[in-house]
């Protein structure tokens, strides 16, 4: 799990801001592995700032933003 959090943090404009990764049922993920949580081979994670903030500023780095596409 720490490798996934590190990967996500590297894509943020400010990697020092605390965040949580959540399962679709809104339960927070901590240091368990995906295998321990029975999330292998696939899982959908949600993102939440630890302070609950959200807004209109860009949280992702510009090089990540250019990769986004509308579905």
MODELLER restraints for C-alpha pairs under 7 A, 6 or more apart:
rsr = mdl.restraints
at = mdl.atoms
rsr.add(forms.Gaussian(group=physical.xy_distance, feature=features.Distance(at['CA:1:A'], at['CA:30:A']), mean=6.91, stdev=0.5))
rsr.add(forms.Gaussian(group=physical.xy_distance, feature=features.Distance(at['CA:1:A'], at['CA:31:A']), mean=5.43, stdev=0.5))
rsr.add(forms.Gaussian(group=physical.xy_distance, feature=features.Distance(at['CA:1:A'], at['CA:32:A']), mean=6.08, stdev=0.5))
rsr.add(forms.Gaussian(group=physical.xy_distance, feature=features.Distance(at['CA:1:A'], at['CA:33:A']), mean=5.30, stdev=0.5))
rsr.add(forms.Gaussian(group=physical.xy_distance, feature=features.Distance(at['CA:1:A'], at['CA:34:A']), mean=6.86, stdev=0.5))
rsr.add(forms.Gaussian(group=physical.xy_distance, feature=features.Distance(at['CA:2:A'], at['CA:31:A']), mean=6.40, stdev=0.5))
rsr.add(forms.Gaussian(group=physical.xy_distance, feature=features.Distance(at['CA:9:A'], at['CA:15:A']), mean=4.68, stdev=0.5))
rsr.add(forms.Gaussian(group=physical.xy_distance, feature=features.Distance(at['CA:11:A'], at['CA:60:A']), mean=5.83, stdev=0.5))
rsr.add(forms.Gaussian(group=physical.xy_distance, feature=features.Distance(at['CA:11:A'], at['CA:61:A']), mean=5.79, stdev=0.5))
rsr.add(forms.Gaussian(group=physical.xy_distance, feature=features.Distance(at['CA:11:A'], at['CA:64:A']), mean=6.67, stdev=0.5))
rsr.add(forms.Gaussian(group=physical.xy_distance, feature=features.Distance(at['CA:12:A'], at['CA:59:A']), mean=5.66, stdev=0.5))
rsr.add(forms.Gaussian(group=physical.xy_distance, feature=features.Distance(at['CA:12:A'], at['CA:60:A']), mean=4.43, stdev=0.5))
rsr.add(forms.Gaussian(group=physical.xy_distance, feature=features.Distance(at['CA:12:A'], at['CA:61:A']), mean=5.44, stdev=0.5))
rsr.add(forms.Gaussian(group=physical.xy_distance, feature=features.Distance(at['CA:13:A'], at['CA:59:A']), mean=5.50, stdev=0.5))
rsr.add(forms.Gaussian(group=physical.xy_distance, feature=features.Distance(at['CA:13:A'], at['CA:60:A']), mean=5.35, stdev=0.5))
rsr.add(forms.Gaussian(group=physical.xy_distance, feature=features.Distance(at['CA:13:A'], at['CA:61:A']), mean=4.89, stdev=0.5))
rsr.add(forms.Gaussian(group=physical.xy_distance, feature=features.Distance(at['CA:18:A'], at['CA:49:A']), mean=6.23, stdev=0.5))
rsr.add(forms.Gaussian(group=physical.xy_distance, feature=features.Distance(at['CA:18:A'], at['CA:50:A']), mean=5.42, stdev=0.5))
rsr.add(forms.Gaussian(group=physical.xy_distance, feature=features.Distance(at['CA:19:A'], at['CA:48:A']), mean=5.56, stdev=0.5))
rsr.add(forms.Gaussian(group=physical.xy_distance, feature=features.Distance(at['CA:19:A'], at['CA:49:A']), mean=4.17, stdev=0.5))
rsr.add(forms.Gaussian(group=physical.xy_distance, feature=features.Distance(at['CA:19:A'], at['CA:50:A']), mean=4.61, stdev=0.5))
rsr.add(forms.Gaussian(group=physical.xy_distance, feature=features.Distance(at['CA:20:A'], at['CA:28:A']), mean=6.43, stdev=0.5))
rsr.add(forms.Gaussian(group=physical.xy_distance, feature=features.Distance(at['CA:20:A'], at['CA:47:A']), mean=5.99, stdev=0.5))
rsr.add(forms.Gaussian(group=physical.xy_distance, feature=features.Distance(at['CA:20:A'], at['CA:48:A']), mean=5.18, stdev=0.5))
rsr.add(forms.Gaussian(group=physical.xy_distance, feature=features.Distance(at['CA:20:A'], at['CA:49:A']), mean=6.20, stdev=0.5))
rsr.add(forms.Gaussian(group=physical.xy_distance, feature=features.Distance(at['CA:20:A'], at['CA:50:A']), mean=6.12, stdev=0.5))
rsr.add(forms.Gaussian(group=physical.xy_distance, feature=features.Distance(at['CA:21:A'], at['CA:28:A']), mean=6.01, stdev=0.5))
rsr.add(forms.Gaussian(group=physical.xy_distance, feature=features.Distance(at['CA:21:A'], at['CA:29:A']), mean=5.70, stdev=0.5))
rsr.add(forms.Gaussian(group=physical.xy_distance, feature=features.Distance(at['CA:21:A'], at['CA:45:A']), mean=6.17, stdev=0.5))
rsr.add(forms.Gaussian(group=physical.xy_distance, feature=features.Distance(at['CA:21:A'], at['CA:46:A']), mean=5.66, stdev=0.5))
rsr.add(forms.Gaussian(group=physical.xy_distance, feature=features.Distance(at['CA:21:A'], at['CA:47:A']), mean=4.95, stdev=0.5))
rsr.add(forms.Gaussian(group=physical.xy_distance, feature=features.Distance(at['CA:21:A'], at['CA:48:A']), mean=6.45, stdev=0.5))
rsr.add(forms.Gaussian(group=physical.xy_distance, feature=features.Distance(at['CA:22:A'], at['CA:28:A']), mean=4.54, stdev=0.5))
rsr.add(forms.Gaussian(group=physical.xy_distance, feature=features.Distance(at['CA:22:A'], at['CA:29:A']), mean=5.75, stdev=0.5))
rsr.add(forms.Gaussian(group=physical.xy_distance, feature=features.Distance(at['CA:22:A'], at['CA:45:A']), mean=5.51, stdev=0.5))
rsr.add(forms.Gaussian(group=physical.xy_distance, feature=features.Distance(at['CA:22:A'], at['CA:46:A']), mean=4.86, stdev=0.5))
rsr.add(forms.Gaussian(group=physical.xy_distance, feature=features.Distance(at['CA:22:A'], at['CA:47:A']), mean=6.14, stdev=0.5))
rsr.add(forms.Gaussian(group=physical.xy_distance, feature=features.Distance(at['CA:23:A'], at['CA:44:A']), mean=6.83, stdev=0.5))
rsr.add(forms.Gaussian(group=physical.xy_distance, feature=features.Distance(at['CA:23:A'], at['CA:45:A']), mean=5.20, stdev=0.5))
rsr.add(forms.Gaussian(group=physical.xy_distance, feature=features.Distance(at['CA:23:A'], at['CA:46:A']), mean=6.21, stdev=0.5))
rsr.add(forms.Gaussian(group=physical.xy_distance, feature=features.Distance(at['CA:24:A'], at['CA:44:A']), mean=6.88, stdev=0.5))
rsr.add(forms.Gaussian(group=physical.xy_distance, feature=features.Distance(at['CA:24:A'], at['CA:45:A']), mean=6.53, stdev=0.5))
rsr.add(forms.Gaussian(group=physical.xy_distance, feature=features.Distance(at['CA:24:A'], at['CA:46:A']), mean=6.69, stdev=0.5))
rsr.add(forms.Gaussian(group=physical.xy_distance, feature=features.Distance(at['CA:34:A'], at['CA:40:A']), mean=5.99, stdev=0.5))
